[in-house]
Amino acid sequence: MKLEKCYDKIGANYKDLVTRLGSEDFANLFAKKFLTDDSFANLKTGLAEQDAETAFRAA
């Protein structure tokens, strides 16, 4: 699935993303890095365990 279609499915603004990041290539690169980054998992864990420090660092 293309990134723009994914953003449309979740109701997000793809054009705004591209504007903020500067290019579609950088938006795609950022999305791919997100898949291998453990920040989101750490954020979920921190929130579930009510560990504010872990959640804050992950965010």
Jmol script that loads the backbone (N, CA, C; Angstrom):
load data "model"
ATOM      1  N   MET A   1       0.849  -1.169   0.000  1.00  0.00           N
ATOM      2  CA  MET A   1       0.000   0.000   0.000  1.00  0.00           C
ATOM      3  C   MET A   1       0.899   1.238   0.000  1.00  0.00           C
ATOM      4  N   LYS A   2       0.552   2.211  -0.796  1.00  0.00           N
ATOM      5  CA  LYS A   2       1.312   3.452  -0.834  1.00  0.00           C
ATOM      6  C   LYS A   2       1.007   4.280   0.412  1.00  0.00           C
ATOM      7  N   LEU A   3       1.968   5.067   0.806  1.00  0.00           N
ATOM      8  CA  LEU A   3       1.846   5.861   2.031  1.00  0.00           C
ATOM      9  C   LEU A   3       0.653   6.815   1.972  1.00  0.00           C
ATOM     10  N   GLU A   4       0.426   7.431   0.827  1.00  0.00           N
ATOM     11  CA  GLU A   4      -0.699   8.364   0.708  1.00  0.00           C
ATOM     12  C   GLU A   4      -2.028   7.649   0.956  1.00  0.00           C
ATOM     13  N   LYS A   5      -2.176   6.447   0.414  1.00  0.00           N
ATOM     14  CA  LYS A   5      -3.409   5.688   0.619  1.00  0.00           C
ATOM     15  C   LYS A   5      -3.564   5.297   2.094  1.00  0.00           C
ATOM     16  N   CYS A   6      -2.462   4.942   2.735  1.00  0.00           N
ATOM     17  CA  CYS A   6      -2.489   4.610   4.158  1.00  0.00           C
ATOM     18  C   CYS A   6      -2.963   5.813   4.980  1.00  0.00           C
ATOM     19  N   TYR A   7      -2.434   6.980   4.668  1.00  0.00           N
ATOM     20  CA  TYR A   7      -2.853   8.194   5.376  1.00  0.00           C
ATOM     21  C   TYR A   7      -4.334   8.468   5.147  1.00  0.00           C
ATOM     22  N   ASP A   8      -4.808   8.268   3.922  1.00  0.00           N
ATOM     23  CA  ASP A   8      -6.231   8.451   3.632  1.00  0.00           C
ATOM     24  C   ASP A   8      -7.085   7.501   4.464  1.00  0.00           C
ATOM     25  N   LYS A   9      -6.648   6.244   4.593  1.00  0.00           N
ATOM     26  CA  LYS A   9      -7.420   5.244   5.358  1.00  0.00           C
ATOM     27  C   LYS A   9      -7.547   5.618   6.829  1.00  0.00           C
ATOM     28  N   ILE A  10      -6.508   6.228   7.392  1.00  0.00           N
ATOM     29  CA  ILE A  10      -6.576   6.575   8.816  1.00  0.00           C
ATOM     30  C   ILE A  10      -7.108   7.985   9.046  1.00  0.00           C
ATOM     31  N   GLY A  11      -7.474   8.654   7.955  1.00  0.00           N
ATOM     32  CA  GLY A  11      -8.059   9.988   8.073  1.00  0.00           C
ATOM     33  C   GLY A  11      -7.041  11.078   8.329  1.00  0.00           C
ATOM     34  N   ALA A  12      -5.789  10.822   7.973  1.00  0.00           N
ATOM     35  CA  ALA A  12      -4.730  11.808   8.190  1.00  0.00           C
ATOM     36  C   ALA A  12      -4.495  12.605   6.906  1.00  0.00           C
ATOM     37  N   ASN A  13      -3.796  13.711   7.031  1.00  0.00           N
ATOM     38  CA  ASN A  13      -3.555  14.611   5.916  1.00  0.00           C
ATOM     39  C   ASN A  13      -2.163  14.367   5.335  1.00  0.00           C
ATOM     40  N   TYR A  14      -2.111  13.621   4.245  1.00  0.00           N
ATOM     41  CA  TYR A  14      -0.835  13.271   3.610  1.00  0.00           C
ATOM     42  C   TYR A  14      -0.122  14.508   3.067  1.00  0.00           C
ATOM     43  N   LYS A  15      -0.869  15.406   2.447  1.00  0.00           N
ATOM     44  CA  LYS A  15      -0.248  16.611   1.873  1.00  0.00           C
ATOM     45  C   LYS A  15       0.396  17.458   2.962  1.00  0.00           C
ATOM     46  N   ASP A  16      -0.225  17.509   4.128  1.00  0.00           N
ATOM     47  CA  ASP A  16       0.361  18.236   5.254  1.00  0.00           C
ATOM     48  C   ASP A  16       1.663  17.576   5.694  1.00  0.00           C
ATOM     49  N   LEU A  17       1.671  16.252   5.730  1.00  0.00           N
ATOM     50  CA  LEU A  17       2.877  15.508   6.093  1.00  0.00           C
ATOM     51  C   LEU A  17       4.022  15.845   5.143  1.00  0.00           C
ATOM     52  N   VAL A  18       3.743  15.788   3.852  1.00  0.00           N
ATOM     53  CA  VAL A  18       4.773  16.076   2.851  1.00  0.00           C
ATOM     54  C   VAL A  18       5.261  17.515   2.994  1.00  0.00           C
ATOM     55  N   THR A  19       4.352  18.439   3.262  1.00  0.00           N
ATOM     56  CA  THR A  19       4.745  19.839   3.464  1.00  0.00           C
ATOM     57  C   THR A  19       5.667  19.970   4.675  1.00  0.00           C
ATOM     58  N   ARG A  20       5.308  19.309   5.772  1.00  0.00           N
ATOM     59  CA  ARG A  20       6.120  19.408   6.990  1.00  0.00           C
ATOM     60  C   ARG A  20       7.485  18.754   6.832  1.00  0.00           C
ATOM     61  N   LEU A  21       7.541  17.629   6.109  1.00  0.00           N
ATOM     62  CA  LEU A  21       8.807  16.907   5.965  1.00  0.00           C
ATOM     63  C   LEU A  21       9.621  17.360   4.754  1.00  0.00           C
ATOM     64  N   GLY A  22       8.995  18.073   3.833  1.00  0.00           N
ATOM     65  CA  GLY A  22       9.734  18.657   2.727  1.00  0.00           C
ATOM     66  C   GLY A  22       9.650  17.922   1.405  1.00  0.00           C
ATOM     67  N   SER A  23       9.362  16.630   1.413  1.00  0.00           N
ATOM     68  CA  SER A  23       9.253  15.886   0.155  1.00  0.00           C
ATOM     69  C   SER A  23       8.582  14.534   0.401  1.00  0.00           C
ATOM     70  N   GLU A  24       8.054  13.977  -0.680  1.00  0.00           N
ATOM     71  CA  GLU A  24       7.448  12.644  -0.582  1.00  0.00           C
ATOM     72  C   GLU A  24       8.511  11.592  -0.287  1.00  0.00           C
ATOM     73  N   ASP A  25       9.700  11.767  -0.861  1.00  0.00           N
ATOM     74  CA  ASP A  25      10.778  10.802  -0.603  1.00  0.00           C
ATOM     75  C   ASP A  25      11.128  10.742   0.876  1.00  0.00           C
ATOM     76  N   PHE A  26      11.224  11.910   1.518  1.00  0.00           N
ATOM     77  CA  PHE A  26      11.558  11.940   2.942  1.00  0.00           C
ATOM     78  C   PHE A  26      10.412  11.363   3.771  1.00  0.00           C
ATOM     79  N   ALA A  27       9.167  11.624   3.367  1.00  0.00           N
ATOM     80  CA  ALA A  27       8.012  11.058   4.076  1.00  0.00           C
ATOM     81  C   ALA A  27       8.044   9.534   4.011  1.00  0.00           C
ATOM     82  N   ASN A  28       8.382   8.995   2.849  1.00  0.00           N
ATOM     83  CA  ASN A  28       8.475   7.536   2.704  1.00  0.00           C
ATOM     84  C   ASN A  28       9.623   6.970   3.530  1.00  0.00           C
ATOM     85  N   LEU A  29      10.753   7.649   3.522  1.00  0.00           N
ATOM     86  CA  LEU A  29      11.899   7.209   4.317  1.00  0.00           C
ATOM     87  C   LEU A  29      11.546   7.197   5.806  1.00  0.00           C
ATOM     88  N   PHE A  30      10.896   8.260   6.262  1.00  0.00           N
ATOM     89  CA  PHE A  30      10.481   8.373   7.656  1.00  0.00           C
ATOM     90  C   PHE A  30       9.536   7.236   8.034  1.00  0.00           C
ATOM     91  N   ALA A  31       8.579   6.930   7.157  1.00  0.00           N
ATOM     92  CA  ALA A  31       7.607   5.859   7.424  1.00  0.00           C
ATOM     93  C   ALA A  31       8.310   4.512   7.536  1.00  0.00           C
ATOM     94  N   LYS A  32       9.270   4.260   6.668  1.00  0.00           N
ATOM     95  CA  LYS A  32       9.998   2.989   6.716  1.00  0.00           C
ATOM     96  C   LYS A  32      10.830   2.872   7.990  1.00  0.00           C
ATOM     97  N   LYS A  33      11.436   3.959   8.425  1.00  0.00           N
ATOM     98  CA  LYS A  33      12.219   3.929   9.663  1.00  0.00           C
ATOM     99  C   LYS A  33      11.312   3.682  10.865  1.00  0.00           C
ATOM    100  N   PHE A  34      10.108   4.228  10.820  1.00  0.00           N
ATOM    101  CA  PHE A  34       9.160   4.052  11.913  1.00  0.00           C
ATOM    102  C   PHE A  34       8.862   2.578  12.148  1.00  0.00           C
ATOM    103  N   LEU A  35       8.815   1.794  11.074  1.00  0.00           N
ATOM    104  CA  LEU A  35       8.495   0.370  11.201  1.00  0.00           C
ATOM    105  C   LEU A  35       9.544  -0.399  11.992  1.00  0.00           C
ATOM    106  N   THR A  36      10.790   0.069  11.973  1.00  0.00           N
ATOM    107  CA  THR A  36      11.860  -0.632  12.679  1.00  0.00           C
ATOM    108  C   THR A  36      12.228   0.029  14.004  1.00  0.00           C
ATOM    109  N   ASP A  37      11.594   1.131  14.310  1.00  0.00           N
ATOM    110  CA  ASP A  37      11.886   1.871  15.535  1.00  0.00           C
ATOM    111  C   ASP A  37      11.034   1.317  16.677  1.00  0.00           C
ATOM    112  N   ASP A  38      11.618   1.198  17.861  1.00  0.00           N
ATOM    113  CA  ASP A  38      10.864   0.635  18.983  1.00  0.00           C
ATOM    114  C   ASP A  38      10.177   1.701  19.840  1.00  0.00           C
ATOM    115  N   SER A  39      10.184   2.948  19.400  1.00  0.00           N
ATOM    116  CA  SER A  39       9.578   4.027  20.181  1.00  0.00           C
ATOM    117  C   SER A  39       8.094   3.800  20.443  1.00  0.00           C
ATOM    118  N   PHE A  40       7.357   3.373  19.413  1.00  0.00           N
ATOM    119  CA  PHE A  40       5.923   3.178  19.603  1.00  0.00           C
ATOM    120  C   PHE A  40       5.651   2.048  20.587  1.00  0.00           C
ATOM    121  N   ALA A  41       6.384   0.974  20.465  1.00  0.00           N
ATOM    122  CA  ALA A  41       6.211  -0.142  21.407  1.00  0.00           C
ATOM    123  C   ALA A  41       6.540   0.310  22.827  1.00  0.00           C
ATOM    124  N   ASN A  42       7.600   1.094  22.970  1.00  0.00           N
ATOM    125  CA  ASN A  42       7.967   1.608  24.295  1.00  0.00           C
ATOM    126  C   ASN A  42       6.909   2.565  24.832  1.00  0.00           C
ATOM    127  N   LEU A  43       6.326   3.367  23.946  1.00  0.00           N
ATOM    128  CA  LEU A  43       5.263   4.276  24.370  1.00  0.00           C
ATOM    129  C   LEU A  43       4.061   3.483  24.882  1.00  0.00           C
ATOM    130  N   LYS A  44       3.657   2.457  24.134  1.00  0.00           N
ATOM    131  CA  LYS A  44       2.536   1.621  24.570  1.00  0.00           C
ATOM    132  C   LYS A  44       2.821   0.961  25.908  1.00  0.00           C
ATOM    133  N   THR A  45       4.027   0.445  26.067  1.00  0.00           N
ATOM    134  CA  THR A  45       4.409  -0.205  27.316  1.00  0.00           C
ATOM    135  C   THR A  45       4.387   0.799  28.464  1.00  0.00           C
ATOM    136  N   GLY A  46       4.983   1.951  28.239  1.00  0.00           N
ATOM    137  CA  GLY A  46       5.012   2.980  29.276  1.00  0.00           C
ATOM    138  C   GLY A  46       3.621   3.401  29.711  1.00  0.00           C
ATOM    139  N   LEU A  47       2.737   3.567  28.739  1.00  0.00           N
ATOM    140  CA  LEU A  47       1.368   3.955  29.072  1.00  0.00           C
ATOM    141  C   LEU A  47       0.635   2.840  29.800  1.00  0.00           C
ATOM    142  N   ALA A  48       0.795   1.609  29.320  1.00  0.00           N
ATOM    143  CA  ALA A  48       0.108   0.467  29.942  1.00  0.00           C
ATOM    144  C   ALA A  48       0.565   0.251  31.379  1.00  0.00           C
ATOM    145  N   GLU A  49       1.857   0.490  31.618  1.00  0.00           N
ATOM    146  CA  GLU A  49       2.414   0.285  32.951  1.00  0.00           C
ATOM    147  C   GLU A  49       2.401   1.562  33.799  1.00  0.00           C
ATOM    148  N   GLN A  50       1.801   2.600  33.260  1.00  0.00           N
ATOM    149  CA  GLN A  50       1.735   3.912  33.914  1.00  0.00           C
ATOM    150  C   GLN A  50       3.135   4.386  34.324  1.00  0.00           C
ATOM    151  N   ASP A  51       4.080   4.161  33.432  1.00  0.00           N
ATOM    152  CA  ASP A  51       5.466   4.570  33.620  1.00  0.00           C
ATOM    153  C   ASP A  51       5.696   5.833  32.796  1.00  0.00           C
ATOM    154  N   ALA A  52       5.511   6.976  33.426  1.00  0.00           N
ATOM    155  CA  ALA A  52       5.558   8.255  32.722  1.00  0.00           C
ATOM    156  C   ALA A  52       6.931   8.503  32.088  1.00  0.00           C
ATOM    157  N   GLU A  53       8.005   8.139  32.760  1.00  0.00           N
ATOM    158  CA  GLU A  53       9.338   8.393  32.214  1.00  0.00           C
ATOM    159  C   GLU A  53       9.567   7.613  30.907  1.00  0.00           C
ATOM    160  N   THR A  54       9.187   6.337  30.897  1.00  0.00           N
ATOM    161  CA  THR A  54       9.338   5.528  29.690  1.00  0.00           C
ATOM    162  C   THR A  54       8.468   6.078  28.560  1.00  0.00           C
ATOM    163  N   ALA A  55       7.221   6.407  28.874  1.00  0.00           N
ATOM    164  CA  ALA A  55       6.307   6.943  27.866  1.00  0.00           C
ATOM    165  C   ALA A  55       6.819   8.272  27.313  1.00  0.00           C
ATOM    166  N   PHE A  56       7.308   9.134  28.198  1.00  0.00           N
ATOM    167  CA  PHE A  56       7.815  10.437  27.770  1.00  0.00           C
ATOM    168  C   PHE A  56       9.017  10.274  26.843  1.00  0.00           C
ATOM    169  N   ARG A  57       9.945   9.426  27.220  1.00  0.00           N
ATOM    170  CA  ARG A  57      11.140   9.211  26.375  1.00  0.00           C
ATOM    171  C   ARG A  57      10.773   8.621  25.022  1.00  0.00           C
ATOM    172  N   ALA A  58       9.797   7.719  25.014  1.00  0.00           N
ATOM    173  CA  ALA A  58       9.383   7.101  23.754  1.00  0.00           C
ATOM    174  C   ALA A  58       8.688   8.114  22.850  1.00  0.00           C
ATOM    175  N   ALA A  59       7.910   8.985  23.471  1.00  0.00           N
ATOM    176  CA  ALA A  59       7.176  10.004  22.673  1.00  0.00           C
ATOM    177  C   ALA A  59       8.139  10.983  22.072  1.00  0.00           C
TER     178      ALA A  59
END
end "model"
wireframe off; spacefill off
backbone 0.3
color backbone group
